[in-house]
Amino acid sequence: MRVTRVPARLTAAAACATALALAVAGCSATEKLTTGLKVKHAFEKLGEQPSASVLVSVDGTATDADAFLRAAGAPKGPKTERTARLLSRGELTFAVGSDREKTPLKDLSRSERLRFATALNFGTTDVLSAKSVEEKLYVRVRLRSLVAQLSDSETDRQRARRLVALAKDLPTTLASAKDALRGEWVEADPESFDDFARAAREITRDEKNGELDKAPGHTSGKASGKTSDRASGGTSGKHGESVSAQNDETSKRVGRATAAGRALNGESEREFLEGLEKTLGKYAEFKKAGEYGGAEHVTVSMPARRAAPDLSRALAAVGAHLDPSTVPDRKVSADLQIRRGQLTGLTLDLEQFLSDKAQAKGVHLPLRMDFGGGDAVPVMAPDGARELKPQDLLAAMMYGALGTGGI
């Protein structure tokens, strides 16, 4: 299996785990599986709560992650080492809950909307969070912490510091942008994501051109209309080609974020859940694996290549991509952990997705998923969140460039 964009695949795996936990809401998937009563009841007990969560992490050191990435085809070097550090330290948490706060998940009808929350951290505070509650989407980005984790560039870190520092100088009319820059919760309209994408492209374009770093005395060109010229696509020569390529890459990144954001809207999760239920019911096999470590263990296995097309269609509903042709033609297995009759964990060794030659190197990188109640990431709406509009971001950037001495 060709392994690319590993963090994205971990995200997809986390989404799978979340939907697996939620399958008890309809119970149809578990009734179709030949798993035995113990596994069925373990899922059902998880669904007796009004919310449920799954925390996803890699059970290995940065050295383990680096060895796995290189076995998967990543080149040796600083970029792979940085990715390995992120994998070894990262924790991705998902939670779901009923819009009827005290109603158990298993009692919800298939037509009822779910609340959804997710958060990403690297061992300290959450750097990126999102919630979908009662048809409203909330996001929080701690920009300085996020950039510090994702980039080794001092230029990127300085830019993040300037952007955050800009918040104290913004007027009250840009209160939502001020909140966003400070890392507080803001409300965002998923229907405006295309406009957010355009705003992000404008900000990136200005940053790359260096124009937002100019002092007010050097920005008269903007006031006379340069910004509108750039917005209309006016570029020339190699510089224009470079900016265009940068914009294309920004568009792709924002497009992926847009797909993920739309997945928070409710219908996508339902489509994904139904597809996953059908895949599990059709292909999965379960086998008892003994008791140790304070838990009962069950092995779940699926023929990866045969199940891949169905799983790929299910993942497409939440904006994740799986190329069936890259999936190995072998059975893959995961270990389920059950404590006090409830599903509490799942461990999947990612080595199974490597080629036979790569597997011979003996690298192991277990992906760990811990299930529990929804307290890990509350699915309640944040208090006092202001609505952030795309034009607020552009206005904040222009205010910083024209009114406060540049950012």
Backbone torsions as a table, in degrees:
resi	resn	phi	psi	omega
1	MET	NA	129.4	177.2
2	ARG	-77.1	123.5	-177.4
3	VAL	-102.8	114.0	176.9
4	THR	-133.4	152.4	179.0
5	ARG	48.9	57.3	-176.6
6	VAL	-54.1	-45.4	179.5
7	PRO	-56.3	-37.4	178.8
8	ALA	-65.1	-37.1	179.6
9	ARG	-70.8	-34.8	174.7
10	LEU	-62.7	-38.9	177.3
11	THR	-61.6	-43.0	178.3
12	ALA	-62.9	-41.1	178.6
13	ALA	-62.7	-38.8	178.3
14	ALA	-64.1	-41.3	177.9
15	ALA	-62.3	-39.0	176.5
16	CYS	-59.4	-45.6	-177.6
17	ALA	-63.3	-40.7	178.9
18	THR	-62.1	-47.0	-179.7
19	ALA	-66.1	-34.1	177.5
20	LEU	-60.4	-43.5	178.6
21	ALA	-63.9	-35.7	-177.2
22	LEU	-80.3	-9.2	-177.6
23	ALA	-59.4	-22.4	179.6
24	VAL	-68.1	-16.3	-179.1
25	ALA	-59.2	-36.8	177.6
26	GLY	-104.0	-21.2	178.6
27	CYS	66.5	-6.8	-175.9
28	SER	-63.9	-37.8	-178.1
29	ALA	-64.4	-47.6	-176.6
30	THR	-67.3	-30.0	179.0
31	GLU	-71.1	-26.4	179.3
32	LYS	-81.1	-26.4	-175.9
33	LEU	-79.5	143.4	176.3
34	THR	-91.0	70.0	-171.8
35	THR	-104.8	-19.4	-171.8
36	GLY	91.9	156.1	-174.5
37	LEU	-63.7	-32.4	-175.1
38	LYS	-63.0	-46.4	179.5
39	VAL	-68.2	-40.8	178.3
40	LYS	-58.8	-46.0	-179.9
41	HIS	-68.0	-31.6	178.7
42	ALA	-63.5	-39.9	176.0
43	PHE	-69.2	-43.2	-177.1
44	GLU	-62.4	-39.0	-178.5
45	LYS	-66.0	-36.1	176.2
46	LEU	-62.2	-33.6	-179.2
47	GLY	-81.9	-1.1	177.5
48	GLU	-76.6	-7.6	179.8
49	GLN	-96.3	155.2	178.8
50	PRO	-74.7	-11.4	175.8
51	SER	-150.3	156.7	179.8
52	ALA	-145.7	152.9	-178.3
53	SER	-138.7	160.9	172.7
54	VAL	-138.3	129.6	177.4
55	LEU	-105.4	124.9	-175.1
56	VAL	-111.0	129.9	178.0
57	SER	-152.7	165.6	176.2
58	VAL	-97.9	129.4	-179.0
59	ASP	-92.1	76.0	-178.8
60	GLY	-174.2	164.5	179.4
61	THR	-83.2	173.0	175.9
62	ALA	-61.7	-33.9	177.8
63	THR	-65.7	-42.3	177.2
64	ASP	-61.5	-45.3	-178.6
65	ALA	-64.5	-39.9	178.8
66	ASP	-63.1	-43.1	179.3
67	ALA	-62.8	-40.1	179.0
68	PHE	-65.4	-47.7	-179.1
69	LEU	-59.9	-41.1	179.6
70	ARG	-68.9	-37.9	175.9
71	ALA	-64.1	-29.4	179.3
72	ALA	-81.3	-3.5	176.1
73	GLY	112.6	-1.1	178.3
74	ALA	-71.9	142.8	-179.2
75	PRO	-73.6	152.2	175.1
76	LYS	-71.5	135.1	179.2
77	GLY	155.8	178.6	-176.3
78	PRO	-59.3	-37.5	-178.0
79	LYS	-63.8	-45.2	178.7
80	THR	-66.7	-38.8	178.8
81	GLU	-63.4	-39.3	178.6
82	ARG	-65.7	-43.1	177.6
83	THR	-61.1	-40.5	179.4
84	ALA	-63.2	-40.1	178.1
85	ARG	-62.7	-42.6	179.6
86	LEU	-63.3	-42.8	179.8
87	LEU	-62.7	-41.6	-176.0
88	SER	-71.9	-25.7	-176.6
89	ARG	-103.4	-18.9	-172.3
90	GLY	-72.9	146.0	172.7
91	GLU	-132.8	123.5	179.5
92	LEU	-114.5	121.6	-176.3
93	THR	-117.4	134.8	174.8
94	PHE	-121.4	146.0	174.8
95	ALA	-142.9	147.4	177.1
96	VAL	-132.9	153.1	179.9
97	GLY	-157.6	167.1	180.0
98	SER	-82.0	144.6	170.8
99	ASP	-66.1	-23.7	169.7
100	ARG	-92.4	99.7	-160.8
101	GLU	-54.2	-33.1	-175.2
102	LYS	-102.4	7.4	-178.7
103	THR	-87.2	124.4	177.6
104	PRO	-58.1	147.6	-179.3
105	LEU	-58.0	-38.0	-175.9
106	LYS	-68.1	-16.7	-179.0
107	ASP	-91.9	-1.2	-178.8
108	LEU	-78.1	144.2	174.2
109	SER	-80.2	163.6	-177.4
110	ARG	-66.0	-21.3	-177.0
111	SER	-88.4	-10.5	-175.8
112	GLU	-78.5	141.9	-179.1
113	ARG	-76.0	146.4	176.6
114	LEU	-106.8	145.0	167.1
115	ARG	-81.3	148.1	-175.7
116	PHE	-140.4	139.4	176.6
117	ALA	-142.9	149.2	177.3
118	THR	-148.1	152.1	179.9
119	ALA	-150.9	146.0	178.3
120	LEU	-122.6	130.8	172.8
121	ASN	-141.9	167.0	-179.3
122	PHE	-124.3	44.0	175.1
123	GLY	102.8	-10.0	178.4
124	THR	-125.8	-119.6	179.8
125	THR	-82.2	157.8	175.2
126	ASP	-66.2	131.1	-179.7
127	VAL	-99.4	-18.5	-178.7
128	LEU	-148.2	126.4	-176.9
129	SER	-140.8	151.5	176.5
130	ALA	-150.1	149.5	177.6
131	LYS	-141.8	143.3	171.8
132	SER	-121.4	111.9	-174.7
133	VAL	-134.0	120.8	176.9
134	GLU	49.1	51.1	175.6
135	GLU	67.5	16.4	174.8
136	LYS	-119.5	140.7	-179.0
137	LEU	-108.3	130.6	179.1
138	TYR	-121.9	141.1	179.5
139	VAL	-134.9	152.6	175.0
140	ARG	-144.3	127.5	179.6
141	VAL	-126.3	120.0	172.5
142	ARG	-93.0	90.9	-165.6
143	LEU	-59.4	-48.5	-176.8
144	ARG	-62.5	-43.6	-179.9
145	SER	-66.1	-40.4	-179.8
146	LEU	-63.3	-47.9	-179.4
147	VAL	-66.0	-37.4	178.8
148	ALA	-60.4	-34.0	-179.7
149	GLN	-81.3	-38.6	-170.9
150	LEU	-90.6	-16.7	-175.6
151	SER	-132.0	140.4	174.3
152	ASP	-95.9	2.7	-176.1
153	SER	-82.4	124.1	176.8
154	GLU	-67.1	-30.1	176.7
155	THR	-62.8	-44.7	178.2
156	ASP	-62.0	-40.7	-178.2
157	ARG	-68.6	-39.3	177.2
158	GLN	-64.6	-40.3	179.1
159	ARG	-63.0	-41.4	178.3
160	ALA	-63.0	-41.0	178.7
161	ARG	-64.0	-39.7	179.5
162	ARG	-65.3	-40.9	-179.6
163	LEU	-64.7	-43.1	179.4
164	VAL	-66.4	-40.8	-179.9
165	ALA	-64.8	-25.5	179.6
166	LEU	-61.0	-27.6	-174.0
167	ALA	-56.3	-37.9	-175.1
168	LYS	-68.9	-18.9	-177.4
169	ASP	-98.9	-4.9	-177.4
170	LEU	-75.3	146.3	178.6
171	PRO	-74.2	167.0	-178.9
172	THR	-64.4	-23.1	178.5
173	THR	-67.4	-17.7	177.9
174	LEU	-111.8	38.4	-176.3
175	ALA	-61.3	-36.5	-179.0
176	SER	-67.3	-39.9	176.9
177	ALA	-66.7	-37.6	177.2
178	LYS	-60.0	-45.9	178.7
179	ASP	-61.4	-44.1	-178.5
180	ALA	-61.1	-44.5	-179.5
181	LEU	-66.9	-29.6	179.1
182	ARG	-81.0	-2.7	179.7
183	GLY	80.8	28.0	176.8
184	GLU	-99.6	163.7	179.9
185	TRP	-67.2	137.1	172.4
186	VAL	-133.7	156.0	177.2
187	GLU	-95.7	138.0	179.7
188	ALA	-131.7	139.5	179.6
189	ASP	-86.8	115.4	179.7
190	PRO	-56.5	-28.0	179.6
191	GLU	-68.8	-15.1	-179.3
192	SER	-99.1	10.0	-175.6
193	PHE	-61.4	-33.4	177.1
194	ASP	-63.1	-37.6	177.4
195	ASP	-68.6	-37.6	175.2
196	PHE	-62.1	-38.0	178.4
197	ALA	-62.3	-42.8	178.5
198	ARG	-65.9	-39.1	178.0
199	ALA	-63.1	-42.1	179.3
200	ALA	-63.6	-38.1	178.1
201	ARG	-64.7	-40.3	179.1
202	GLU	-64.3	-44.0	-179.9
203	ILE	-63.6	-45.1	179.7
204	THR	-62.9	-40.6	-179.5
205	ARG	-62.6	-43.8	179.1
206	ASP	-65.9	-40.2	179.0
207	GLU	-63.2	-43.6	-178.1
208	LYS	-66.2	-35.0	178.6
209	ASN	-76.5	-12.7	-179.7
210	GLY	78.2	9.3	-172.6
211	GLU	-77.8	-23.4	178.6
212	LEU	-78.1	-9.4	179.3
213	ASP	-92.2	-0.5	-179.7
214	LYS	-81.9	147.7	175.9
215	ALA	-73.3	162.6	-178.0
216	PRO	-54.4	-34.8	-177.9
217	GLY	-67.1	-12.8	-178.6
218	HIS	-113.6	20.7	-175.4
219	THR	-118.9	20.4	-178.1
220	SER	-62.9	-26.4	178.3
221	GLY	-61.6	-36.0	179.4
222	LYS	-65.3	-45.3	-177.2
223	ALA	-62.2	-26.8	-177.5
224	SER	-91.0	3.5	170.5
225	GLY	119.4	7.7	-179.9
226	LYS	-61.3	-36.2	-177.0
227	THR	-60.8	-44.4	-179.4
228	SER	-66.1	-33.1	177.3
229	ASP	-63.0	-43.9	-179.7
230	ARG	-66.2	-40.7	-178.5
231	ALA	-60.9	-29.9	-179.5
232	SER	-84.0	0.7	174.2
233	GLY	96.1	11.8	-177.5
234	GLY	-71.9	105.3	176.9
235	THR	-139.0	165.2	-179.9
236	SER	-148.5	149.9	172.8
237	GLY	61.6	-157.5	-177.1
238	LYS	-63.6	-36.3	179.9
239	HIS	-61.8	-42.7	179.2
240	GLY	-63.1	-40.4	178.4
241	GLU	-63.7	-40.2	179.2
242	SER	-63.2	-46.5	179.2
243	VAL	-62.2	-40.3	179.8
244	SER	-61.9	-42.5	179.0
245	ALA	-64.0	-40.7	178.2
246	GLN	-63.5	-40.7	179.5
247	ASN	-65.2	-38.5	178.6
248	ASP	-61.5	-43.9	179.9
249	GLU	-66.2	-40.5	176.4
250	THR	-61.6	-41.2	179.6
251	SER	-61.0	-40.3	179.7
252	LYS	-65.0	-43.8	-179.1
253	ARG	-63.9	-45.1	-179.8
254	VAL	-68.1	-33.9	177.5
255	GLY	-62.0	-40.3	176.9
256	ARG	-64.5	-40.7	178.4
257	ALA	-65.5	-37.4	178.5
258	THR	-62.0	-43.4	179.3
259	ALA	-61.8	-41.5	178.8
260	ALA	-65.4	-40.2	179.8
261	GLY	-64.7	-40.7	179.0
262	ARG	-67.2	-26.5	177.0
263	ALA	-65.8	-20.2	178.3
264	LEU	-76.9	-4.7	-171.1
265	ASN	-80.4	-6.0	173.7
266	GLY	113.1	-56.8	-175.3
267	GLU	-64.7	-36.3	-178.3
268	SER	-61.7	-41.1	179.4
269	GLU	-62.8	-39.4	179.2
270	ARG	-62.4	-45.3	179.8
271	GLU	-62.4	-43.2	-179.5
272	PHE	-64.1	-44.5	-179.0
273	LEU	-60.0	-44.8	179.7
274	GLU	-62.7	-42.0	178.8
275	GLY	-65.6	-39.1	179.8
276	LEU	-68.2	-40.7	178.9
277	GLU	-59.0	-45.0	179.9
278	LYS	-63.7	-39.8	-180.0
279	THR	-64.7	-46.0	179.4
280	LEU	-63.2	-45.4	-178.5
281	GLY	-62.8	-29.6	-175.2
282	LYS	-86.0	-34.7	-169.1
283	TYR	-118.5	-25.9	-168.8
284	ALA	-75.3	143.6	173.7
285	GLU	-126.8	143.3	-178.1
286	PHE	-121.8	145.9	-179.4
287	LYS	-148.0	132.8	178.1
288	LYS	-63.9	141.6	-176.4
289	ALA	-128.9	20.3	174.0
290	GLY	92.9	-176.4	179.8
291	GLU	-124.5	128.1	175.5
292	TYR	-166.3	158.7	-179.4
293	GLY	62.6	26.3	178.6
294	GLY	77.5	13.7	-178.0
295	ALA	-140.5	153.7	168.8
296	GLU	-86.5	138.8	-175.9
297	HIS	-116.9	138.8	177.4
298	VAL	-131.5	134.1	177.9
299	THR	-95.8	126.6	175.4
300	VAL	-110.4	131.7	-176.3
301	SER	-129.3	147.6	175.8
302	MET	-144.0	143.8	171.8
303	PRO	-72.4	108.4	-168.9
304	ALA	-59.7	-49.4	-175.6
305	ARG	-64.8	-40.8	-178.8
306	ARG	-68.6	-36.9	-177.2
307	ALA	-81.4	-17.9	-172.3
308	ALA	-57.3	-45.3	-179.0
309	PRO	-60.2	-43.5	178.6
310	ASP	-65.5	-42.2	179.7
311	LEU	-66.3	-37.0	178.9
312	SER	-61.8	-42.8	178.8
313	ARG	-65.0	-37.3	178.5
314	ALA	-66.8	-43.4	-178.6
315	LEU	-65.7	-31.3	-178.5
316	ALA	-59.8	-26.6	-179.0
317	ALA	-65.9	-25.9	-179.8
318	VAL	-109.5	19.7	173.2
319	GLY	79.9	11.6	178.5
320	ALA	-99.5	148.8	-175.8
321	HIS	-119.3	129.7	174.1
322	LEU	-129.6	120.6	178.0
323	ASP	-88.1	108.4	-177.4
324	PRO	-55.7	-29.0	-177.2
325	SER	-68.8	-16.9	-179.9
326	THR	-93.8	-3.3	-177.6
327	VAL	-82.8	134.2	-177.8
328	PRO	-66.3	148.1	-179.7
329	ASP	-88.5	71.0	-179.8
330	ARG	-156.5	167.0	173.9
331	LYS	-78.4	138.5	173.6
332	VAL	-117.7	145.6	-174.5
333	SER	-127.9	154.2	174.7
334	ALA	-136.6	155.5	-179.6
335	ASP	-104.1	121.5	175.1
336	LEU	-95.2	136.8	176.8
337	GLN	-112.7	131.8	-178.1
338	ILE	-123.4	124.2	176.7
339	ARG	-125.0	131.6	-179.7
340	ARG	52.4	36.4	177.1
341	GLY	80.3	1.0	-177.6
342	GLN	-115.8	141.5	174.7
343	LEU	-65.1	122.7	-178.5
344	THR	-121.8	-14.4	-178.4
345	GLY	-161.3	158.7	174.8
346	LEU	-145.2	131.8	178.9
347	THR	-124.1	128.3	-178.8
348	LEU	-127.9	119.6	178.5
349	ASP	-80.9	115.6	-177.1
350	LEU	-67.3	-12.6	177.0
351	GLU	-57.0	-29.7	-177.2
352	GLN	-61.5	-20.1	-176.8
353	PHE	-95.6	2.9	176.5
354	LEU	-84.6	162.6	175.6
355	SER	-68.3	163.8	179.5
356	ASP	-58.0	-40.8	-179.8
357	LYS	-64.3	-42.3	179.7
358	ALA	-68.4	-36.6	178.7
359	GLN	-62.6	-30.2	-179.4
360	ALA	-63.7	-17.8	178.7
361	LYS	-75.4	-11.3	174.8
362	GLY	72.7	28.4	178.2
363	VAL	-85.8	146.4	179.1
364	HIS	-133.7	136.0	175.8
365	LEU	-145.0	89.4	-179.3
366	PRO	-71.1	135.4	172.2
367	LEU	-97.7	122.5	-173.4
368	ARG	-108.9	133.5	176.4
369	MET	-126.5	123.0	-179.9
370	ASP	-110.8	122.9	-177.5
371	PHE	-100.2	147.3	176.9
372	GLY	-171.8	-163.4	176.1
373	GLY	-68.9	173.3	-174.7
374	GLY	-82.8	9.6	-177.1
375	ASP	-69.8	-22.3	-177.7
376	ALA	-58.0	-41.7	173.8
377	VAL	-135.3	98.8	-176.0
378	PRO	-56.9	140.1	-179.8
379	VAL	-97.7	16.6	175.7
380	MET	-81.3	150.3	176.9
381	ALA	-69.1	137.8	178.3
382	PRO	-69.5	144.6	-179.8
383	ASP	-75.9	140.5	170.1
384	GLY	70.8	17.8	-178.6
385	ALA	-73.3	124.6	177.5
386	ARG	-85.8	154.8	178.4
387	GLU	-80.3	127.0	177.7
388	LEU	-99.8	126.8	178.4
389	LYS	-110.7	151.9	-178.4
390	PRO	-54.2	-39.8	-178.7
391	GLN	-66.6	-24.0	176.6
392	ASP	-64.9	-39.5	179.5
393	LEU	-65.6	-46.2	179.6
394	LEU	-63.5	-40.2	179.3
395	ALA	-64.1	-39.4	178.5
396	ALA	-63.9	-42.1	179.4
397	MET	-64.4	-43.7	179.9
398	MET	-68.2	-36.6	177.8
399	TYR	-62.3	-42.5	179.0
400	GLY	-64.4	-38.9	-177.9
401	ALA	-75.2	-38.4	-172.6
402	LEU	-97.1	-23.5	-170.3
403	GLY	-115.8	-16.7	-174.0
404	THR	-124.5	11.5	177.2
405	GLY	97.8	15.4	176.7
406	GLY	88.8	154.7	175.9
407	ILE	-127.1	NA	NA
